[in-house]
Amino acid sequence: MRSRATISGSELLLGAIAFRLAMLVLVGWSLALLPQQTRDNEAACFPSARSESRAAAKPVGPHVANAAFDDMLRHD
């Protein structure tokens, strides 16, 4: 009875692909199962810069939004 001790190139390639796929699945599941970290809304270095920019920003009125939407529809 003869046994082949060598691995052909395609078997080696398929083995490497299967190993990488298994690693990706393992990392994906581990990231999915870890608890998510809570993020601060304020930046650590410049906490006042973000709050000032939020205070300066004003909501867009409906007439501006409608005009932008109409303009978008005209160009389609």
Summary of the structure (lengths in Angstrom):
residues: 76
radius of gyration: 28.0
end to end distance: 72.3
largest distance: 85.0
contacts: 105
relative contact order: 0.05
helix: 64%
strand: 0%
